[in-house]
C-alpha cells in the first residue's frame, strides 16, 4: 500500500505547471508587483467577509448606476427589470467561475482554503501533492494506514476549521487575471491586457464627461444663471478636472488614494437616496428646472422597437463589471474557501442589484423617455438645482477625479505589457531609463487622448456602451467562460454554464456595437 501511495503522489496532470504570474502589467517590473487591479497590499488571508463585500460592491457602484434609468427608457420597465436581473445573475455566476479557476490554478483546497502544494487540481476534491512536501508526507503516512507524525489530529482540525487563520506555510500564492488566463488559454492571454486597457481607458473618459456634466450645473446654482460664461462652460471644468489629475496619473503606486473608497461609497449612496426621495415624495418635483414641458416624459412597460434595447445591452454589462477584483478577494480573504467567496459574491451582487433596481425605476418613473436621447442620458443633470443636488454633483465630481488615476494605472500597465510582448522589449531593471521613458510616453498618450475624447463627446451613455461592448463583455463573459471551460475539462453543469456565458458574450459584443452606431 505504501508503494501505491507513492505512485499516487507521482501522478501529474498536464498543463499549467511553471506558469509565471502576471504582476500589474510589467512582467518582472519590480515596481508593479501587485495583482491586476489590486486595491492594496493586504497580506493573504487577512480580510474579513464584510471588507471583501465592501471592496466588490465599491467596484460595482460606480458611474454606471447613473445610466440605468436611461437604459430603462430604451427597454421599458418590464424588459429593463428582466435584463438587470439576468445580467446580475450572470455576473454572480461568472465571478464564481473565476474564483473557482483561481483556486484551481493556485492549488487551493476549496473546502479549507489551504494551499495544496500544487498549481493544478485533479478533480473536484483532490489535488496533486508533489513528493517531498509536508502535505505529501502526511498524506503518504495516512494512505498506508499508519499514524502521521507530520500533522497532529489537532492540526488537522485547525486546518479544516474555516474560522481559524491558516499557518503561513499553507497560505496559497496570489492569483491574478493574467495568471489564470495564461494557464487556461496561453495563446489568447493577451486579451486580458487588451480588455483591461480598453475598459479602463473608456472609464477614465467617462469620468471626465461626468465632470463636464456635473460642475456647470453646480456653478450655475452657486453663481446664478447670469454668472460668468467661463465658469459655466462644460469645457472649462473638463480641462480643470483633467489638470487636477495629471500629477496623480503619473504615480507608480496608488496607496495614497485608498481613502477614496469610503468617500466613493458615501457619494453613491447619497445619490441613490436622493433619487429615491425625488421619486416617492410628492413634495419633491424632479422636473422643477426642466427647460420644456416634456418632463416628465412617457414611460412604457414594453418597448416599441428592439433597436434601442440592443443599443443599451452593454450598459447592463458595464454596471456589474467587477471581475478584475475577484482575484483581490481570493488573495486577501481570511479563508479562500468556496463557501466564503460565494457568500461575498452573493451579498455584494444582491445588494448592488437592489440599489441599481431602485435607482433605475425611480429615475425612469421621474423622467421617462426624456432620458432616451444622447446627451440627456445621465440622470443627475436633470434634477433641480438646490443645496442637496449641488452637493451631490460636487461630491460626484471629486469622486470620479480621484478615481481617474485608478483607471490610468492598470490601463497604462496593460498597454505597455502588450507593446512589450509584441516587440520583445525588455522590462527588467536593466532596461532602466527606457522603461521610465515608455511609462511617461504612455501616460501622456492616455491623458491627452482621454481629454480629447471627453471634450468632443457629450453622451456618457455612448461611451459606457462602447466600453461595455468591448472591455466589459470580454472581462465579464468571454474570459470567465473560456477560462473555466478549459481548466475544468470533466463534464459537469458549471462547464456547460461557462460555455453558455461565453456564447452570450460572443453575441452581445458585435450586436451591441452595431446598434450603438446605427
C-alpha positions in Angstrom: 0.0 0.0 0.0 2.9 2.3 0.7 4.1 1.8 -2.9 0.6 2.5 -4.2 0.6 5.7 -2.2 3.9 6.8 -3.7 2.6 6.0 -7.2 -0.5 8.1 -6.5 1.7 11.0 -5.4 3.7 10.9 -8.7 0.7 11.5 -10.8 0.8 14.7 -12.6 -1.9 16.5 -14.6 -1.0 18.2 -17.8 -1.0 21.8 -18.5 -0.2 24.5 -16.1 2.9 23.9 -14.1 5.5 26.5 -14.4 3.3 29.4 -15.5 4.5 32.9 -14.5 2.2 35.1 -12.5 1.3 38.4 -14.1 2.1 41.3 -11.8 0.4 44.5 -12.8 1.3 44.9 -16.5 5.1 44.7 -16.5 6.0 41.1 -16.2 9.1 41.3 -14.0 8.9 45.0 -13.2 9.7 45.3 -9.6 7.7 48.5 -9.3 4.4 46.8 -10.4 4.5 43.7 -8.1 0.8 43.8 -7.3 -2.1 41.7 -8.5 -4.0 43.0 -11.5 -6.1 46.0 -10.4 -5.5 45.1 -6.7 -6.7 47.8 -4.4 -4.0 47.3 -1.8 -1.2 45.2 -0.3 -3.0 43.4 2.4 -1.5 40.0 3.4 -3.1 36.9 2.1 -5.7 35.6 4.4 -6.3 38.8 6.4 -9.5 40.3 5.1 -13.0 39.7 6.6 -16.0 38.8 4.6 -17.5 42.2 5.3 -14.5 44.1 4.0 -14.4 41.9 0.9 -18.1 42.6 0.3 -17.3 46.3 0.5 -14.5 46.0 -2.0 -16.6 44.2 -4.5 -19.6 46.5 -4.0 -17.5 49.6 -4.3 -16.3 48.4 -7.7 -19.9 47.8 -8.9 -21.4 51.0 -7.6 -19.7 53.5 -9.9 -20.9 56.0 -12.5 -22.7 53.2 -14.4 -25.6 53.4 -11.9 -26.4 56.9 -13.3 -27.1 55.4 -16.7 -29.6 52.7 -15.7 -32.6 55.0 -15.9 -31.5 55.8 -19.5 -31.3 52.1 -20.2 -34.8 51.6 -18.8 -36.1 54.4 -21.1 -34.9 52.3 -24.0 -36.0 48.9 -22.8 -39.3 49.7 -21.0 -40.0 48.8 -17.4 -40.6 45.0 -17.6 -37.7 44.3 -20.1 -35.4 46.5 -18.1 -36.1 44.7 -14.8 -35.6 41.3 -16.6 -32.3 42.4 -18.2 -31.0 43.8 -15.0 -31.8 40.6 -13.1 -30.3 38.5 -15.9 -27.0 40.3 -16.0 -26.8 40.4 -12.2 -27.1 36.6 -12.2 -24.6 36.3 -15.0 -22.2 38.5 -13.1 -22.5 36.4 -9.9 -22.1 33.2 -11.9 -19.0 34.3 -13.8 -17.4 35.7 -10.6 -17.9 32.2 -9.1 -16.3 30.7 -12.2 -13.2 33.0 -11.9 -12.9 32.3 -8.2 -13.0 28.5 -8.9 -10.4 28.9 -11.7 -8.2 30.9 -9.4 -8.3 28.2 -6.7 -7.6 25.6 -9.4 -4.5 27.4 -10.8 -3.0 28.3 -7.5 -3.8 24.9 -5.9 -6.2 25.9 -3.1 -8.4 23.4 -1.3 -12.0 24.7 -1.9 -13.1 23.4 1.5 -10.3 24.7 3.7 -8.7 27.5 1.7 -5.2 25.9 2.3 -2.5 25.6 -0.3 -2.2 22.1 -1.7 1.4 22.4 -2.8 0.4 22.4 -6.5 -0.9 24.5 -9.3 -3.4 22.0 -10.7 -6.3 20.1 -9.3 -7.0 16.5 -10.4 -10.8 16.6 -9.8 -13.4 18.3 -7.6 -12.0 17.4 -4.2 -8.4 16.2 -4.6 -5.3 17.9 -5.9 -1.8 16.7 -6.8 0.6 16.9 -3.9 4.2 16.6 -5.0 6.6 14.2 -3.2 8.7 15.7 -0.5 6.3 18.3 0.6 4.9 18.5 4.1 1.4 17.7 2.9 2.6 14.8 0.7 4.4 13.2 3.7 1.3 13.5 5.8 -0.8 12.0 3.0 1.6 9.2 2.4 1.6 8.1 6.0 -2.2 8.2 6.2 -2.7 6.4 2.9 -0.6 3.5 4.2 -2.8 3.2 7.3 0.0 4.4 9.6 -0.3 7.4 12.0 1.3 10.5 10.7 4.0 12.3 12.7 3.7 15.4 10.4 0.3 16.8 11.5 -1.4 16.1 14.7 -5.1 15.4 14.9 -5.5 18.9 16.4 -3.5 20.4 13.5 -5.9 18.8 11.0 -8.9 20.1 13.0 -7.4 23.6 12.8 -6.8 23.2 9.1 -10.4 22.2 8.4 -11.9 25.0 10.6 -12.6 28.0 8.3 -12.7 30.3 11.3 -9.1 29.6 12.1 -6.3 31.5 10.4 -4.0 29.4 8.2 -0.4 28.7 9.1 2.0 30.7 6.9 3.3 27.6 5.2 -0.2 26.7 3.9 -1.2 30.1 2.6 -1.6 30.0 -1.2 0.2 32.1 -3.8 -1.6 35.2 -5.1 -3.7 34.8 -8.2 -4.4 37.3 -10.9 -6.4 37.6 -14.1 -3.4 37.1 -16.3 -2.1 34.2 -14.3 -5.4 32.3 -14.7 -5.9 33.2 -18.3 -2.3 32.3 -19.2 -2.8 28.9 -17.6 -6.0 28.2 -19.4 -5.6 29.8 -22.8 -2.0 31.0 -23.2 -2.5 31.7 -26.9 -5.2 34.3 -26.1 -3.9 35.6 -22.7 -3.2 38.9 -24.4 -6.9 39.5 -24.4 -6.7 40.2 -20.7 -4.3 43.1 -21.3 -6.4 44.3 -24.2 -9.7 44.2 -22.3 -8.3 45.9 -19.3 -6.5 48.7 -21.3 -9.7 49.4 -23.3 -12.1 49.2 -20.4 -10.1 51.4 -18.0 -9.4 54.0 -20.7 -13.1 54.2 -21.5 -14.0 54.5 -17.9 -11.5 57.3 -17.5 -13.1 59.2 -20.4 -16.5 58.7 -18.8 -15.2 60.2 -15.6 -14.2 63.4 -17.4 -17.6 63.5 -19.1 -19.2 63.3 -15.7 -17.2 66.3 -14.5 -18.4 68.2 -17.6 -22.0 67.2 -16.8 -21.9 68.0 -13.1 -19.9 71.2 -12.5 -21.7 73.7 -14.8 -25.0 73.0 -13.1 -23.4 73.2 -9.7 -21.7 76.5 -10.5 -25.0 77.8 -12.0 -26.6 77.3 -8.7 -23.7 78.9 -6.8 -23.1 81.9 -9.2 -26.6 82.2 -10.7 -27.8 81.9 -14.3 -26.0 85.2 -15.2 -22.7 84.0 -13.8 -19.5 84.4 -16.0 -19.8 82.1 -19.0 -16.3 80.8 -18.4 -17.3 79.2 -15.1 -20.5 77.8 -16.6 -18.7 76.1 -19.5 -18.5 72.3 -19.8 -15.1 72.5 -21.4 -13.7 74.7 -18.6 -14.5 72.1 -16.0 -13.3 69.1 -18.0 -9.9 70.8 -18.6 -9.8 71.9 -14.9 -10.5 68.5 -13.6 -8.0 67.0 -16.1 -5.3 69.4 -14.9 -6.0 68.3 -11.3 -5.5 64.6 -12.0 -2.4 64.9 -14.3 0.1 64.7 -11.4 -1.7 61.7 -9.8 -1.8 59.9 -13.2 2.0 59.7 -13.2 2.1 57.9 -9.8 3.5 54.4 -10.0 1.8 53.4 -6.7 -1.6 54.4 -5.6 -1.6 53.6 -1.9 -2.3 57.3 -1.1 -5.7 57.0 -2.8 -7.1 54.2 -0.7 -9.2 56.6 1.4 -11.3 57.5 -1.6 -13.2 54.1 -1.4 -15.2 55.1 1.6 -15.8 58.6 0.1 -17.0 57.0 -3.2 -19.5 54.7 -1.5 -20.9 57.6 0.6 -21.4 59.7 -2.5 -23.1 56.9 -4.5 -25.3 56.1 -1.6 -26.3 59.8 -1.3 -27.2 59.9 -5.0 -29.2 56.7 -4.6 -31.1 58.1 -1.6 -31.8 61.4 -3.3 -33.1 59.8 -6.4 -35.5 57.6 -4.5 -36.7 60.6 -2.4 -37.5 62.6 -5.5 -39.4 59.7 -6.9 -41.5 58.8 -3.9 -42.0 62.2 -2.1 -44.9 64.1 -3.6 -43.5 67.4 -2.2 -40.3 67.0 -4.4 -40.6 67.6 -8.1 -37.7 66.3 -10.2 -38.8 68.4 -13.2 -38.7 71.8 -11.4 -35.8 73.1 -13.5 -36.9 71.4 -16.8 -36.4 73.6 -19.9 -39.6 72.4 -21.6 -43.0 70.9 -20.8 -42.0 67.4 -21.9 -40.9 66.5 -18.4 -41.8 64.0 -17.1 -41.7 62.0 -20.3 -43.7 59.0 -21.3 -43.0 55.6 -19.6 -43.7 52.3 -21.3 -43.8 48.7 -20.0 -42.7 47.0 -23.2 -40.5 48.8 -25.8 -42.0 49.5 -29.2 -38.8 48.7 -31.1 -35.9 46.3 -30.2 -33.3 48.6 -31.7 -32.9 50.8 -28.7 -32.9 47.8 -26.4 -30.0 46.2 -28.2 -28.1 49.5 -28.1 -28.2 49.6 -24.3 -27.5 46.0 -23.6 -23.9 46.7 -22.7 -24.9 49.3 -20.1 -26.2 46.4 -18.0 -23.0 44.5 -18.6 -20.9 47.6 -17.6 -22.9 48.1 -14.5 -22.0 44.8 -13.0 -18.4 44.5 -14.2 -16.2 44.0 -11.2 -14.5 40.8 -12.2 -11.0 42.1 -12.1 -11.3 42.5 -8.4 -12.4 38.9 -7.6 -8.8 37.9 -7.6 -8.1 40.6 -4.9 -10.9 39.0 -2.9 -9.4 35.5 -3.3 -6.0 36.7 -2.3 -7.0 38.7 0.7 -10.0 36.9 2.3 -9.2 35.2 5.6 -10.0 31.8 4.1 -10.3 31.4 0.3 -12.9 28.7 0.6 -15.7 28.1 -1.9 -18.3 28.9 0.8 -16.7 32.2 1.9 -16.1 33.6 -1.6 -19.6 32.5 -2.7 -21.0 34.4 0.3 -19.1 37.5 -0.7 -20.3 37.3 -4.3 -23.9 36.7 -3.3 -24.1 39.5 -0.8 -22.3 42.1 -2.9 -24.1 41.4 -6.1 -27.5 41.1 -4.4 -27.0 44.4 -2.5 -25.9 46.2 -5.7 -28.7 44.7 -7.7 -31.2 46.1 -5.2 -29.7 49.6 -5.3 -29.4 49.6 -9.1 -33.0 48.5 -9.4 -34.3 51.2 -7.1 -32.3 53.9 -8.9 -33.3 52.7 -12.3 -37.0 52.5 -11.5 -37.0 55.8 -9.6 -35.2 57.7 -12.3 -37.3 56.2 -15.1 -40.6 57.0 -13.3 -39.5 60.6 -12.8 -38.2 61.4 -16.3 -39.4 58.6 -18.7 -38.2 58.9 -22.3 -36.7 62.4 -21.6 -33.6 60.3 -20.8 -33.6 58.5 -24.1 -31.8 61.0 -26.4 -28.0 61.0 -26.5 -26.5 63.7 -24.3 -29.5 63.6 -21.9 -28.9 60.1 -20.6 -27.3 61.0 -17.2 -29.9 61.3 -14.5 -28.3 63.8 -12.2 -28.2 66.8 -14.6 -32.0 66.6 -14.9 -32.6 67.1 -11.2 -33.5 70.6 -10.0 -30.7 72.8 -8.6 -30.7 73.1 -4.8 -28.3 72.6 -1.9 -28.7 68.8 -1.9 -28.3 68.2 -5.6 -25.4 70.7 -5.8 -23.6 68.9 -3.0 -24.2 65.6 -4.8 -22.8 67.0 -8.1 -19.7 68.4 -6.5 -19.2 65.1 -4.5 -19.6 63.0 -7.6 -17.1 65.2 -9.4 -14.5 64.7 -6.7 -15.2 61.0 -6.6 -14.6 60.5 -10.3 -11.5 62.7 -10.3 -9.9 60.8 -7.5 -10.8 57.6 -9.3 -9.3 58.7 -12.6 -5.7 57.6 -11.6 -7.1 54.2 -10.6 -8.0 53.7 -14.2 -4.9 55.2 -15.7 -2.6 52.8 -13.7 -3.9 49.5 -15.0 -4.7 50.7 -18.5 -1.1 52.0 -18.9 0.4 48.9 -17.5 -1.7 46.6 -19.7 -0.9 48.7 -22.8 2.8 48.6 -22.0 2.6 44.9 -21.5 1.0 44.4 -24.9 3.7 46.5 -26.6 6.5 44.7 -24.7 5.1 41.3 -25.7 4.6 42.3 -29.3 8.1 43.7 -29.8 10.0 41.6 -27.3 11.1 44.6 -25.3 12.9 44.0 -22.1 11.1 45.2 -18.9 13.6 44.2 -16.2 15.6 46.6 -14.0 18.4 46.6 -16.5 16.2 48.5 -19.0 16.2 51.4 -16.6 15.6 54.7 -18.3 13.9 53.0 -21.3 11.2 51.7 -19.1 10.7 55.1 -17.5 10.5 56.7 -20.9 7.9 54.3 -22.1 6.0 54.8 -18.8 6.0 58.6 -19.4 5.1 58.3 -23.1 2.1 56.1 -22.5 0.9 58.2 -19.6 1.0 61.3 -21.8 -0.9 59.5 -24.6 -3.5 58.3 -22.1 -4.0 61.8 -20.7 -4.3 63.6 -24.0 -6.5 61.0 -25.7 -8.9 60.8 -22.8 -9.1 64.7 -22.6 -9.7 65.0 -26.4 -12.5 62.4 -26.5 -14.2 63.9 -23.4 -14.2 67.4 -24.9 -15.9 66.3 -28.1 -18.3 63.7 -26.6 -21.3 64.7 -24.6 -23.0 61.3 -24.4 -22.0 59.4 -21.3 -24.2 56.5 -22.4 -22.4 56.1 -25.7 -19.0 55.9 -24.1 -20.2 53.4 -21.5 -22.0 51.4 -24.1 -18.8 51.1 -26.2 -16.7 50.3 -23.2 -19.2 47.7 -22.1 -19.4 46.1 -25.5 -15.6 45.7 -25.9 -13.9 45.7 -22.4 -16.7 44.7 -20.0 -18.1 41.9 -22.2 -14.6 40.4 -22.6 -13.9 40.6 -18.8 -17.4 39.6 -17.7 -18.4 36.9 -20.2 -15.7 35.8 -22.7 -12.7 35.3 -20.4 -14.6 33.7 -17.4 -16.4 31.3 -19.7 -13.3 30.3 -21.7 -11.0 30.0 -18.6 -13.3 27.8 -16.6 -14.2 25.6 -19.6 -10.5 24.9 -20.3 -9.4 24.4 -16.7 -12.2 22.0 -15.8 -12.5 19.5 -18.6 -14.7 16.9 -17.0 -18.4 17.1 -17.9 -20.5 19.0 -15.3 -23.2 21.6 -15.2 -20.9 24.6 -14.5 -18.8 23.7 -17.5 -21.9 23.9 -19.7 -22.8 27.1 -18.0 -19.4 28.5 -18.8 -19.8 27.6 -22.4 -23.2 29.4 -22.3 -22.0 32.7 -21.0 -19.1 32.6 -23.4 -21.6 32.3 -26.3 -23.7 35.1 -24.8 -20.6 37.3 -24.8 -19.9 36.4 -28.5 -23.4 37.5 -29.4 -23.6 40.7 -27.2 -20.3 42.3 -28.3 -20.9 42.6 -32.1 -24.7 43.1 -31.8 -24.4 45.9 -29.3 -21.7 47.7 -31.3 -23.8 47.5 -34.5 -26.9 49.1 -32.8 -24.9 51.7 -30.9 -23.6 53.2 -34.2 -26.8 52.7 -36.2 
